[in-house]
Amino acid sequence: MDVKPKLTFYDRFNEVLERYAPAGLYRRAMAILIIPVIILQLIVASYILLRYWDNETLVLANTLSNEIGLLISSYEHSDKSDVALEGIKKTAVQQLHMDFDYARGKEVPTNFQPNLSVFDQRIQQYLNTDKSHHYWIESAVAGGKVQIMVEVEKGLIFSARVFTDRGRVVGAPFLLIFMLVSTTALLSIAVIFLRNQINPILDLTRAAQAFGKGRDAEAFKPQGATEVRLAGEAFIDMKRRIARHVDQRTTMLAGVSHDLRTILTRFKLGLAVLGDNARTKPLHEDVAEMQHMLEDYMAFVRGDGGEQISSVQVQEAVNSVVKSFARDNVNIQILNVPKLILQLKTNAFRRLLTNLISNAVRHGSLVEISGEIRDERLWLYIDDNGPGIPEDLRDDVFRPFVRLDQSRNLDQTGSGLGLAIALDIALAHGGDIQLDDSSIGGLRAAVRIPI
């Protein structure tokens, strides 16, 4: 019994990141860049900025309470006449810039409940140090002012109104706006720089995808950071080695093909001298079968033979291949094939269709061909009503020279390469072939090719 290793906190954290993190490299890099900046700005705004605002408000509230205390002290050291009160009012208005007034025969409201603003808390804190007077504060006065009422003595009230900037820091929102604008500007520059760093990786990805689909990737040039350049150069070296290997293999096979064809030609000439009779007929059939098998072997190892990509109208290509089976008097129905133009290797694509349709025709009396565009891919379905292939043997039929009891993977020459060649062609275009149960009772071959 296998015991699963215990996951550490680091492993679980990585699982969470993989589950919720964006899939693309560019989006992940953006998240790595933006999230820490946002967290840092929140820390600055919630701690440093608030502490600054609190300290500044403390100083301003202390100053304002001292000014009110000065007015009270001036009154207490005067003769407390109306003339003295007018002089205090004049001082408050002209020198302390307050809307100041006084009233006799009134009392300070006793229902004062300070709100949660820092200024109200601070001014109340400083005014409460004077235990001999009662205070009342209202910070929601019309005109953006704060009103402070002080009971100087029984029946005498001082009322002072000042603008809120006398008691609190009103520049904090502007500082926040400045932080937001500067952060946005810096992030914009970082995004542009990051995009320039991601583009070489995207170019490498597109070149690899094009090469995997058998298309030309000669325009690709390594650029970007050192690591990306190294990866690009490694891709170019790999592409060059693959091309060299294919060229050498093609050259070698061309020579082998020439030599074998020469020998077959000698056999044919020898049989021609002997004439056609009952004794030579099996030899003629053997030579013809050897010729077909040789062509299939060469087609399998040669692959696409260096064929260039061209524009292919898929529906027309399917119709053309189906017409080639008309002389065999088989029932092939084309249901719905998308009118789509793809960049494909024309002859290789036709051979793929021919091999799959041949396999279906050989084992079924009815063949249906349909298609659709799904998940940015072209899907072609070739269904037959034959005996089908067991699910556990479907992967084996794509292996070269593998024969099943029912010979579902044999082509017309009996070489056992029909489906293997079709799969190689699909893979060379960046696609694949899947086998499944058909809706008409036999086998379904689903060809998937990216658009």
Secondary structure, 3 states (H helix, E strand, C coil): CCCCCCCCHHHHHHHHHHHHCCCCHHHHHHHHHHHHHHHHHHHHHHHHHHHHHHHHHHHHHHHHHHHHHHHHHHHHCCCCCHHHHHHHHHHHHHCCCCEEEEEECCCCCCCCCCCCCHHHHHHHHHHCCCCCCEEEEEEEECCCEEEEEEEEECCEEEEEEEEHHHCCCCCHHHHHHHHHHHHHHHHHHHHHHHHHHHHHHHHHHHHHHHHHCCCCCCCCCCCCCHHHHHHHHHHHHHHHHHHHHHHHHHHHHHHHHHHHHHHHHHHHHHHHHHCCCCCCHHHHHHHHHHHHHHHHHHHHHHCCCCCCCEEEEHHHHHHHHHHCCHHHCCEEEEEECCCCEEEECHHHHHHHHHHHHHHHHHHCCEEEEEEEEECCEEEEEEEECCCCCCHHHCCHHHCCCCCCCCCCCCCCCCCCCHHHHHHHHHHHCCCEEEEEECCCCCEEEEEEEEC
